[in-house]
Amino acid sequence: MASLNIVILAAGKGTRMHSDTPKVLHHIGHQPILAHVIACAKALNPQKIIVVYGFGGEQVKQALNDDAITWVNQAEQLGTGHAVQQAAPYLDENGQTLILLGDVPLVDVQACQQLLETSQQGLTLLSFNKSDPTGYGRIVRNAANKVAAIIEHKDATDAQRAILEVNTGIMAMPTNQLKKWLKQLQNNNAQGEYYLTDIIAFAVKDNVAVTAEITTDEWSVTGINAKTDLVHIERVYQARQAQILLQQGVTLKDAQRIDIRGNLTCGRDVEIDVNCIFEGNVILGDRVYIGANCVIKNANIQTGARIAPFTHIDDATVGEQSRIGPYARLRPGTILAADTHVGNFVELKNAQVDIGSKINHLSYVGDSTVGKNVNIGAGTITCNYDGANKFRTIIEDDAFIGSDTQLIAPVTIGKGATIAAGSTITKNAPADALTLCRAKEQISITGWKRPQKIKK
């Protein structure tokens, strides 16, 4: 079986970005631009992916951190042809090579597949018609309407600059032919660079069929050169993510007001209100409702749960039929079982809350294990940090914690216990009993020292 090499050109500095960050490491959908191109390449199942990097050096490699990629450094940026020359020694001889650009994040997998099918008979490139082609290489065709050459804008005549069909830079060809043509490249042009596009003329001279596949999806071949491009393509990317959700049956209150910055998986009859942000890997089960202005990251929200507006969820699990928010914050390590209620201005961190428990108002529950059918009143705080070390609070099934209570960890509240409002609990509270604490006087202890961190 013939092998497939994919070469991704990602060495450019991106001067117009006005940034110390390499252009290909700026983000679309919370992922580096280059990561999108690599994802497209992997979807084509190549034998080898070669990324030619330059500006930013090791920073690009470290950001992607992908051992499946062959990284090739273009120490001097002397043009696209020179970049591919650096990759040439790593190309498998038999088969095809596909050239992709590291700054084109919306590159289409199906379009690339079509290029590869056609390039089995010769050289195939992707082109499109642009109303203002300034700055693009023009596709020059002969009298028979066959591709004869690509002329870069700065080297084009006035007549050639009037051509609207332009080169995208994405092309595929037999690898053995590519290696041959790369050796023939010269830099006698206005830029003094080695243009990869010169291989088109070499192919014509060698009687190798040259085909231009014209795409109507301009965004899928649009590169990012400035921050304005970044903004425009981000909106296109988000619109396309929204369309995928709509096609899957998700109800979006406004498809233009949703941001997906990772992977969002939705069950049936999911409803999402406006201005919600989803980051990392988020799973929404059947009949989940997400209110407006929520930020949800790396979360599993299970069947029938309702998330009220302005809720933040980060690395947490929400059980079936639970009710969260508004203005709640679930921090990493939080796991809520079914039918739990977490209300307004409640913050949970590294807390496990069992079936049917409620924390409805103005409370902080951190580093805690909460049993079934527990009711935690407004203003309750688990004091899990003594200034140096963190400890755990355990609240057993059916306990009732009165409002404005402080639970000083480590402490256990027994099954069915009731804690009177306003108590500061420093000792374990027995099961099925009322525990209360009322201080009659305020005292100060001189010479007291804060705890020191325990060495592990």
N, C-alpha and C positions, 0 to 999 in steps of 0.2 A: 504493500500500500504506500502510495506517495506521501511524503511527509509535508507538513504545513509549518512554515516559519512565520511568525508575526513579529515585525519590527515596529516598535513605538518610538517616535521621535519626540524626546522630552528634554532637550538640552537648552532651550531658549531661556534667556534672562527675563523677558517680559518687561522691558524698560518702561513701557507706558502704564504698568501697574503701580509704579512709584512705591515699591515695597522691597524690603530686604528678603522677603519670602519668595522662593522660586515660584514662577507663575503656575506651574503644574501642581503646586501644593495648596493653592487657594481652593476654597471649598464651594461645591455645589451640592445641595442636599446634605450638608454636614459631612461630606466626604471629599477628599482631595480630587481635583479634576482628573488627575492621572489615574486614580482608583477606578473611576467610571470607565475609562478607556481599557484598563486592564480587565475589568469585569466583562466587557464586550469581547475582548480577545479570548478569555477563558471559555466563554460560551461557544466559541468556534472549535473547541477541542484541538488546539494545535499541539504539535510535538515540542515546539520551543517558542517561548516568548522572550524577545530581546528588547530591553529598554535602553535607549541611548540617552544618557543624562549628561549634564554639563554644569550649568550655573547652579550653585547650591551644593554641588558635589555630594558628599556623603549624606547630607541632610535629606535628599530625595530618597536615597536607599533606605535610610533609617525610618523615615515616615511611613513608607509602604511595607517594609520588613517582610518581604515575600521571597522565600527560598526557591520558589518555583520559577523565578525570573532570572534570566541571564542579564546582568548589569554591565553595560559598556560605557566607559567614560569618553566623551568627546571633549578633550582638554581645550582645544581651540574650536570655536564655532565658525566654521568656514563654509556653511551652507548645508542644505538638506542632502545634497549628493555626498558631501564629505561625511555627514553623520551616518549615512547608510554604509559608506565605505568602512567605517569603524566596526560596523556590525557584520560585514561580509565574512570574516574568518570564522564566525560562529554559526553560519547558516548551513543547514544540511543540504547537500548538493542536489539530491533528487527530490522533486516535488515543486511546491509553489511557495512564494513569499508574498505576504500581505503587508503593506505599509500603512500604519495608522499614525495619527498625530496626537501627542499627549495633551494638547490643549483643546480638544474637541470632545467634550464630555457626553454629548447626546448621540454619539455615533451609533448607527442602527445595525443590529446583528443581522437582520434579514438582508439588508442592502449589501453587507459584507459577504454573506453567503452567496448572493447572486454574482458578485464580482468574482468570487473564487470559481464558481461554475463556468463562467465565461472565460476566465483567464487560463483554463486548461487548453484553449486553442490559441492563446497569445497573450498580449498585454491588455489589461482592462483597467480603466480608471473611472472614478466617480466624478461627475461634473454637475453643475446646475446653472440655470439662467438667472442672472442677477441684474436688476434694473440699473443699479449703479455699481459697475464692476471695478471701480478704482482700487488699485492696489493688488488685484488678483491676476494670476496668470491666465491668459486667454487660450481657449481651445481653437486652434487653427485647423480648418478642414480644407480638403482639396476639392476639385471640381466634382468628384464623385461622392462628396459629403463624408469622406473618410477622414479620420483624425490624422493630420500630417505632423503636427508639432504643438508644443505648448510654449508660448512666448510670455515671459514675465513682464509685468506692467512697465517697469523702468526701461526695458529693452524693446518695447513694442512701438511700432509706427502708429501714426494717427489712425490709419485704417484698421489696424489690428486692435487698437484701443476701443474702437466702436463695437467690437464683438461682445456680446452679452453672455455667451457661454463661457464659464470660468472653471478653473481647476480647483478641486477640493484638497488635493494632496494625498488622497486615499487611492491606492492602486494595488493591483496584484499581477503577478507574472511568474513564469517558470524561473526557478532559482538559478539554474545554470546560465540562462540568458542574462539575468540581472547581474550576476558576477562579471560576465563578459562586458556588459555595458558600463558598469561602474569604473572599469579600468580605462575607459575612453573619455571620461569626463574631463573637461577643461574649465578654467575660470576666466576666460576672456569675455567678460560681460561688465555691465555698469557697476555691479556690486563687487566684482572680484571674487565671487563665490562659486562653489561647485554646485550647480543646480541638478537636483534629481530629475527634474522635468526634461532635461536634455536627452534622457534615455528614450523618450518618445520618438524623436527624430532618428535615433540609432535603430530602433525597432522597425521603423518604416523603411530605412535603408536596407535592413536585413530581411525585408519581406515578411516580417512577423506581423500578424494581424493585430491592429490596435483598435480597441473599442471603447467608446465613452458611454457609460450608463448614466443617463440624466435623471437625477432625483428631483422630486418636487418638494421634498422636506428640507428646506434650507436650514432649519435649526439643527438638524442632525449632522450637518457638515460645517457648522459655524464654529470658528475658533474663538478663544477668549484672549484678548490683547490688552484690555483696559478694564477698570472697575465698572464702567458702564455696561460692558459686555457681560460681566459677572452678574450684575443685577438682572439684566434682561433674560439671560439663560436660566437663572435661578427661578424666575417666574414661569418660564416655559416648562422647566422640569417639574415644578410643583403642580402646574396645570395638568400635565400628563399623568402625574401620580394620582391626582384627584379623579381623572377620567377612568383610570384603572379601577379605583374603588367604586365609582358609580356603576361601571359595567359589571362589577361583582355583586351589586345589589345594596351597597352601603348608601344610606341616606345622608347627604351633606347639606346643611342649611345654606351654605354658600361655597361653591367649589373654588372660588377665588380666594377664600380666607381659611386655608389650611396649609400647614407646613409639615412635610414628612421628611425627617432627617435620619433615615435608617430604614428599617423594615417594619411595616405595619400589616398584621394579619388579622382579618376580620371574619367573624362568623355571620350567620344570617340575621337580618333585621337590625343591624347596628345603626345607630343614629349619632351623628357628630355635629355639634353646633359650631358656631364661627370662632375663628382665631385660636384654634387649638394647635399645639405643637407636639409632634411625636418624634422621639429620638431613640436611637439604638434599636433594640428588638422589642416590639410591643405586640401583644396578643390581646384582642378583644373578642370575648366569647359571644354566643348568640344573644341577641336582644340587649346588648350593652348600650347604655346611653351615656354620652360624654357631653357635659354642659360647656358653655362658652368659656373661652380664655383659659383652658386647662393646659398644663405642660406635663407630659407623661413620657417617662424614659425607662427603658428596660423593665417593662411591667407586664404582668399577666393578670388581666381583669376578666373574671369568669362570668358565666352565663347570668344574665338578668341584673347585673350590678348597675347602679346608677351613680355617676360621678357628677356632682353639682359644680356650677361655675367656679372658676378661679382656684381650682385644686391643683396641687403639685404632687406628682407621684414619681419617685425615683427608686428603681431597683426594688420593687415591692410586688406582692401578690395580694389581690383583692378577691375574696371568695364570692360564691354565687349569691345573688339577691342582696348583696350588701349595699349600704347607702353611705356615700362619702361626700363630705363638703356641705356647703360651699366654704372656700378659704381654708381647706384642710391641707396638711402637708404630711405625706408618707415618705419617710427617708429610708435609705438602704437597710435591708434586713427585716423590713416589716412584712409580716405574713398574717393576713386576716382570713379567718375561716368564713363559712357561709353565714349570711344574715347578720353581719356585724354592722354597727352604725358608728361612724366617725364624723363628728359635726364641725361646725364653724370654728375656725381658729384653734384647731386641735393639731398637735404635732406628735408623730410617732417615729421612733428610731429604734431599729433592731428590736422590735417588739412583736411577739406572737400572741395573737388575740383569737380565742376560740369561739365556737358557734354562739350566736345570739347575744354577744356582749356589746355594750354601748358606751361610747365616750363622746358625749354629744357637744360639749361646750368648753372652749378656753382652757384646754389641759395639755400637759406635756407628759407623755408616757414613753420613756426610753429604757433600753436594756431590761425589758420586762417580759414575763410570761403571764398572760391573763387567761383565766379559765373560761368555762361556759357560763352564759347568762349573768355576767358581771355587769354592774352598773357603776360607772365612774362619774362622779358629779363634777360640776363646773369648777374650774380653777384648781384641779388636782395636779400635783407635780410628783413624779418619781425622782427623787434627788439621788441620781445614780453616780455622781462624781464628787469626790471629797477634796478636789483640788489637785490630786495627784493620781488617783486610781479610780476605776469604774467598777461598780458592783451591780448586782441584779436584784430586781424586785419580783416576787412571785405573788400573784393574786389568784387564789383558788376559786373553783366553781361557786356561783351564786352569791359571791361577796357583793356588798354594797358599800361604796366609798363616798362619804358625804362631801359636799362642796368645800373648796378651800382647804384641802388636806395635803399635807406633805408626807410622803413615804420615804424615809431615809434608808436607802439601801446599804448593806444587804438586809432585806426584811421579807417575811412571808406573812400574808394575810390568809388565814385559814378559810376552809370551805364554809360558806354561809355566814361569814363574819360581817358585822356592820361597823363601820368606822364613822364616828360622829363628825359632823361638819366642823371645820376649823382645827382639826387635830394635827399634831406633828408626831408621827409614829416612828419610834426608833427601835422598838422591840417587836418580835413576832406577835401577831394578834391571833388569839385562839379561835377555832371554828365555832360557829353558831353563838357567838357572844358579841355584845356591844363593847367596843373599845373606844375610849375617848381620852383626850389629853388637854388639860387646861392649865396653863402656867399662871401662877398667882403673882410672881415677881420676876423682874429682869435682873440678871446678875452678869458681871463681867469677870473673866478669869485672866489674871495677869500671868505673864510668863508662858502662856500657851503657845505651842508651835504647830504650824500646819503639818499634815501628814507628808511623808516623803514617798516618792514613787518606789514601789516594790521591785527589786531586781529579779528578772526572770532567768 
